[in-house]
Amino acid sequence: MKSESTKTDYKAIILCLLAAMIFWLMNALNKDGYSEKISFPLKFVYDDSLYVPTQPLPEKIFVNVSGNGWDLLRKAFSLDVNPVRYQINKPMKTRYLNTSTLQDSIQGFIKGVRVNNVVSDRFELEFDRKISKNFIIKIDSSKIPLQERYVVSSLINVNPRTVTLVGPESVLTELGDYIMLKVPGKRIHENFDEEIRLTLPNNPYLKVNHERILVSFEVSELLK
């Protein structure tokens, strides 16, 4: 069996090693000259009542910073960082994010470390005019999935008849003046009365005042 003194020696050695590691780490972090890649939340400031992005804007930016080890450690683990604001005064003429301007903004935003450079050398930006446009809802009666020998025997009621979309001018112009609504289902042989969800272009900046349209009509079986 190991003696009690041997066990005590092991504990002492472990404690000494742990203390030495902590001392080394604290001494190392007190030195300057460290560099680290840190991310910052990014907020674009522009007149969103007149303009809208045509592609998602970056939500954060990565920068290379250097400084004291403790300062870098605090910045890397900071959880309450306010977004860096990037002002866009002329969205229709702005094609790229100016990383030099952004670097200066970040340097004034944080203290205690030096901002060396923005890691990504450029971001493409694209804006469009934000407009509102009305569209008529239409249903192609020839494509309603009816059971054999059944026909639509009444007017097709659509409510609402029109919807209003708000979004990029180029997207809304491409849609034309109508939105075709597809009646779902297979082999319909009973009167139809359901809400149908609109199918719109996949664009996060496209908004519609009515996402569902109530469609109703009667069907009848043809006599043999």
C-alpha positions in Angstrom: 0.0 0.0 0.0 1.1 3.6 -0.7 1.9 5.6 2.4 -0.1 8.7 3.4 3.0 10.8 2.7 3.1 9.6 -0.9 -0.5 10.6 -1.5 0.2 14.0 0.0 3.2 14.4 -2.3 1.0 13.7 -5.4 -1.6 16.3 -4.3 1.2 18.9 -3.7 2.7 18.2 -7.1 -0.7 18.6 -8.9 -1.4 21.8 -7.0 2.0 23.2 -7.9 1.5 22.4 -11.6 -2.0 24.0 -11.6 -0.6 27.1 -9.9 2.2 27.3 -12.4 -0.2 27.0 -15.3 -2.5 29.7 -14.0 0.5 32.0 -13.4 1.8 31.3 -16.9 -1.6 32.0 -18.4 -2.1 35.2 -16.5 1.4 36.4 -17.4 0.9 35.5 -21.0 -2.4 37.4 -21.3 -0.9 40.5 -19.8 1.4 40.8 -22.9 0.6 42.8 -26.0 0.9 41.7 -29.6 -1.9 39.1 -29.8 -4.3 39.1 -32.7 -7.7 37.6 -33.0 -10.7 37.4 -35.5 -13.8 38.7 -33.8 -17.3 39.1 -35.1 -19.5 42.2 -34.5 -23.3 42.5 -35.2 -23.9 44.9 -38.1 -26.9 47.1 -38.6 -27.6 48.9 -41.9 -29.2 52.3 -41.6 -31.2 53.6 -44.7 -34.6 54.9 -45.5 -36.6 51.6 -45.4 -39.8 53.4 -46.3 -38.4 54.2 -49.8 -35.9 51.4 -50.5 -35.6 47.7 -49.9 -32.7 45.2 -50.4 -33.1 42.7 -53.1 -30.8 40.2 -51.3 -30.3 39.6 -47.5 -27.9 42.1 -45.9 -25.1 40.6 -43.8 -26.0 40.6 -40.1 -22.4 40.5 -38.8 -18.9 41.4 -39.8 -15.6 39.7 -39.0 -12.6 41.9 -38.2 -9.0 41.1 -37.3 -7.9 43.0 -34.1 -4.7 43.0 -32.0 -3.9 44.1 -28.5 -3.4 43.0 -25.0 -4.4 39.3 -24.3 -6.9 40.2 -21.6 -8.6 42.8 -23.8 -8.9 40.4 -26.7 -10.3 37.8 -24.4 -13.0 40.2 -23.1 -13.9 41.3 -26.6 -14.1 37.7 -27.9 -16.5 36.6 -25.1 -18.6 39.8 -24.9 -22.3 39.0 -25.2 -23.8 42.5 -24.9 -22.2 44.2 -28.0 -24.4 46.8 -29.7 -24.6 46.5 -33.5 -22.1 48.6 -35.5 -24.2 51.0 -37.6 -23.4 51.4 -41.3 -25.2 54.4 -42.9 -26.3 54.2 -46.5 -27.4 57.6 -47.9 -27.9 56.6 -51.5 -29.1 53.0 -51.6 -29.7 52.9 -55.4 -26.1 54.0 -56.1 -24.4 51.9 -53.4 -23.1 48.7 -54.8 -20.5 47.6 -52.2 -19.9 47.9 -48.5 -16.9 50.3 -48.0 -14.7 48.3 -45.7 -12.4 51.2 -45.0 -15.2 53.3 -43.7 -16.5 50.3 -41.7 -13.1 49.7 -40.2 -12.9 53.3 -39.0 -16.4 53.0 -37.5 -15.5 49.8 -35.7 -12.3 51.4 -34.3 -14.3 54.2 -32.9 -16.8 51.7 -31.6 -14.4 49.6 -29.5 -11.7 50.6 -27.1 -8.5 48.9 -25.9 -7.7 47.0 -29.1 -6.6 47.9 -32.6 -8.6 47.0 -35.7 -6.2 45.7 -38.3 -8.6 45.0 -41.1 -12.0 43.7 -42.1 -11.6 40.0 -42.9 -14.0 40.0 -45.9 -12.6 42.5 -48.4 -16.0 43.5 -49.8 -19.7 42.8 -49.7 -22.0 43.3 -52.6 -25.1 45.4 -51.9 -28.2 45.7 -54.0 -31.3 47.9 -53.3 -34.5 48.6 -55.2 -37.3 51.1 -54.9 -40.0 50.0 -52.4 -43.4 50.2 -54.0 -47.0 49.0 -53.3 -49.0 47.4 -56.1 -52.5 45.8 -56.3 -53.0 42.4 -58.1 -56.2 40.7 -59.3 -56.6 37.1 -58.1 -57.5 34.8 -61.0 -58.3 31.1 -61.1 -58.0 28.9 -64.2 -61.2 26.9 -64.1 -59.8 24.5 -66.8 -57.1 23.3 -64.3 -59.4 22.6 -61.3 -58.8 18.9 -60.4 -62.3 17.5 -60.8 -63.4 13.9 -60.8 -64.3 12.4 -64.1 -67.8 13.5 -65.4 -67.9 16.4 -62.9 -67.9 20.1 -63.8 -67.9 23.5 -62.1 -71.6 24.5 -62.1 -71.5 27.9 -60.5 -69.5 31.1 -60.5 -66.1 30.8 -58.8 -66.2 33.1 -55.8 -63.0 34.6 -54.7 -62.6 36.7 -51.6 -60.7 39.1 -51.6 -60.6 39.7 -55.3 -57.5 41.8 -55.1 -54.4 41.8 -52.8 -51.8 44.4 -52.2 -48.1 43.5 -52.3 -45.3 45.7 -51.0 -41.7 45.0 -52.0 -38.9 45.6 -54.6 -40.2 47.3 -57.7 -38.4 44.9 -60.0 -40.0 41.8 -58.4 -43.6 43.3 -58.4 -43.2 44.5 -62.0 -42.2 41.0 -63.2 -45.4 39.5 -61.6 -47.6 41.5 -64.1 -51.1 42.4 -63.0 -52.5 39.1 -62.0 -51.8 36.3 -59.5 -53.0 32.9 -60.6 -54.3 30.8 -57.8 -54.2 27.0 -58.0 -57.0 25.0 -56.5 -55.5 22.1 -54.6 -56.8 18.5 -54.2 -57.6 15.6 -56.5 -60.8 14.3 -58.0 -63.1 17.0 -56.5 -66.7 15.8 -56.7 -68.3 18.0 -54.0 -68.9 21.7 -53.6 -65.7 23.5 -52.8 -65.3 26.1 -50.0 -61.7 26.5 -48.7 -59.0 29.1 -48.0 -56.0 28.8 -50.3 -52.6 30.1 -49.5 -51.0 32.4 -52.1 -47.9 31.3 -53.8 -45.5 34.2 -54.1 -41.8 34.6 -55.1 -39.4 33.5 -52.3 -38.3 37.0 -51.2 -38.0 37.9 -47.5 -38.7 41.6 -48.3 -42.0 40.9 -50.1 -45.1 41.5 -48.0 -48.8 40.9 -48.8 -51.9 42.1 -47.0 -53.8 38.8 -47.4 -51.9 35.5 -47.4 -55.0 33.3 -47.8 -57.8 33.6 -50.3 -61.3 32.1 -49.8 -62.4 30.2 -52.9 -65.8 28.6 -53.3 -67.8 27.0 -56.2 -70.4 24.3 -56.8 -69.8 21.1 -58.9 -72.3 18.9 -60.6 -72.1 15.5 -62.2 -72.8 15.3 -65.9 -75.8 13.1 -66.9 -75.0 10.0 -68.7 
